[in-house]
Amino acid sequence: MAKHKVAVIAGDGIGPEVMTEGIKVLNAVQAKVKNLSLEYEHFPWGCDYYLAKGEMMPQNGLEILKGFDAIYLGAIGDPRVPDHISVRDLVLRIRIGFDQYANVRPIKLLEGVFCPLKNKTPQDIDFIVIRENTEGFYVGCGGRYSKGTPEHGKYAGLRRAFSDSEEVVVQEGVFSQIGVERVITYAFDLARNRKKHLTCCTKSNALNYSMVYWDEVFRKVAKSYPDVRTDFAMVDATCMWMVKNPENFDVIVAENLFGDIITDLGAAIQGGMGVAAGANLNP
């Protein structure tokens, strides 16, 4: 029987409590599935580790994790550590380091779990969000530019508020042809094996480069999946319809930032973050 090595990073806050119960579930699955054997190794990485060591995980953390078949991650975050440090130096480091470009978030209401939406049942709330997980506005490109610098001058000509400001801050979203194509293709493959309906979550009416490109790639990939019904929804409208008519969705594909937002909304309508599963994958 082959053993699957699992690195357990319980993390912070409720993370250790959730991981303890989650491992009980995994052990129960092992007992029922033939030839499944899981071997766990626990790592104390997270905000307490940062406060003691000055880093969220060791410098060779990714090298250590390479020896595992899966990473079981709890919760990351602590008021004592700035969020941009805790998330970027552990969560994003793992995602980007292992090119886990597909974040898969099932939004499924389970029997017996309270739903905050009136008269919605498990038959109404059963869809999946595919979030692009390594690009967009999370790549860390941009900067803070003081008045008088060439970078500040680049934006000063766009409008008076920019030119009069002592500082201009830019956060760049980076969308690559490979990155966009592969996550949209993954979403189409998933939709083909479900109810054959894929929604493109976009904001191309306002983001005139990134989201226009995203929509173009979606339409291009769609030509290879004539059996999958497609539609487009602006991200704000997506949020509204997830609350009003969640039964209309099957699979939604979204860029990184939008996917981050709508998946937490999805968690709320399925009963809360405690019952919201998710996986970061490199298919």
DAQUIWO-V23269 format. One record per pair of residues at least 24 apart in sequence whose C-alpha atoms are under 6 Angstrom apart, sorted by sequence separation. I is the first residue (numbers start at 1). J is the second residue. D is the distance in Angstrom with one decimal. If there is no record, write none. Layout:
i->I j->J d->D
i->I j->J d->D
This chain:
i->105 j->129 d->5.2
i->144 j->168 d->5.9
i->144 j->169 d->4.4
i->104 j->130 d->5.0
i->143 j->169 d->5.9
i->103 j->130 d->5.7
i->143 j->170 d->5.4
i->103 j->131 d->4.9
i->142 j->170 d->5.1
i->142 j->171 d->4.6
i->102 j->132 d->5.4
i->103 j->133 d->5.7
i->142 j->172 d->5.3
i->101 j->132 d->5.7
i->102 j->133 d->5.5
i->141 j->172 d->5.3
i->197 j->228 d->5.4
i->199 j->230 d->5.7
i->203 j->234 d->5.0
i->101 j->133 d->4.6
i->196 j->228 d->4.5
i->197 j->229 d->4.6
i->198 j->230 d->4.9
i->199 j->231 d->5.0
i->200 j->232 d->4.7
i->201 j->233 d->5.1
i->202 j->234 d->4.8
i->6 j->39 d->5.9
i->7 j->40 d->6.0
i->8 j->41 d->5.9
i->101 j->134 d->5.3
i->197 j->230 d->5.8
i->199 j->232 d->5.6
i->201 j->234 d->5.7
i->202 j->235 d->5.6
i->1 j->35 d->5.5
i->3 j->37 d->4.9
i->4 j->38 d->4.9
i->5 j->39 d->4.9
i->6 j->40 d->4.9
i->7 j->41 d->5.1
i->8 j->42 d->4.7
i->9 j->43 d->5.3
i->56 j->90 d->5.9
i->201 j->235 d->5.5
i->3 j->38 d->5.6
i->11 j->46 d->4.8
i->137 j->172 d->5.8
i->137 j->173 d->4.0
i->136 j->173 d->4.3
i->96 j->134 d->5.6
i->136 j->174 d->4.7
i->135 j->174 d->5.9
i->136 j->175 d->5.5
i->201 j->253 d->6.0
i->197 j->250 d->5.6
i->198 j->251 d->4.9
i->199 j->252 d->4.7
i->200 j->253 d->5.4
i->201 j->254 d->5.0
i->198 j->252 d->5.8
i->15 j->74 d->4.3
i->15 j->75 d->4.4
i->191 j->251 d->5.9
i->6 j->68 d->5.7
i->5 j->68 d->5.0
i->6 j->69 d->6.0
i->8 j->71 d->6.0
i->10 j->73 d->5.8
i->11 j->74 d->5.5
i->12 j->75 d->5.4
i->5 j->69 d->5.3
i->6 j->70 d->4.9
i->7 j->71 d->4.7
i->8 j->72 d->4.8
i->9 j->73 d->4.9
i->10 j->74 d->4.5
i->11 j->75 d->5.3
i->12 j->76 d->5.2
i->4 j->69 d->5.9
i->6 j->71 d->5.6
i->7 j->72 d->6.0
i->11 j->76 d->5.3
i->12 j->77 d->6.0
i->136 j->256 d->5.8
i->125 j->246 d->5.7
i->125 j->247 d->5.7
i->127 j->249 d->5.9
i->129 j->251 d->5.8
i->131 j->253 d->5.9
i->124 j->247 d->4.4
i->127 j->250 d->4.6
i->128 j->251 d->4.9
i->129 j->252 d->4.7
i->130 j->253 d->4.7
i->131 j->254 d->5.0
i->132 j->255 d->4.9
i->133 j->256 d->5.4
i->127 j->251 d->5.7
i->129 j->253 d->5.9
i->131 j->255 d->5.7
i->132 j->256 d->4.8
i->131 j->256 d->5.7
i->131 j->259 d->4.8
i->115 j->269 d->5.9
i->115 j->270 d->6.0
i->115 j->271 d->5.3
i->114 j->271 d->5.7
i->107 j->266 d->5.7
i->109 j->270 d->4.5
i->108 j->270 d->5.8
i->105 j->278 d->4.6
i->104 j->278 d->5.6
i->104 j->279 d->5.2
i->103 j->279 d->5.7
i->103 j->280 d->4.5
i->102 j->280 d->5.8
i->102 j->281 d->5.2
i->100 j->280 d->5.5
i->100 j->281 d->4.6
i->101 j->282 d->5.8
i->100 j->282 d->4.4
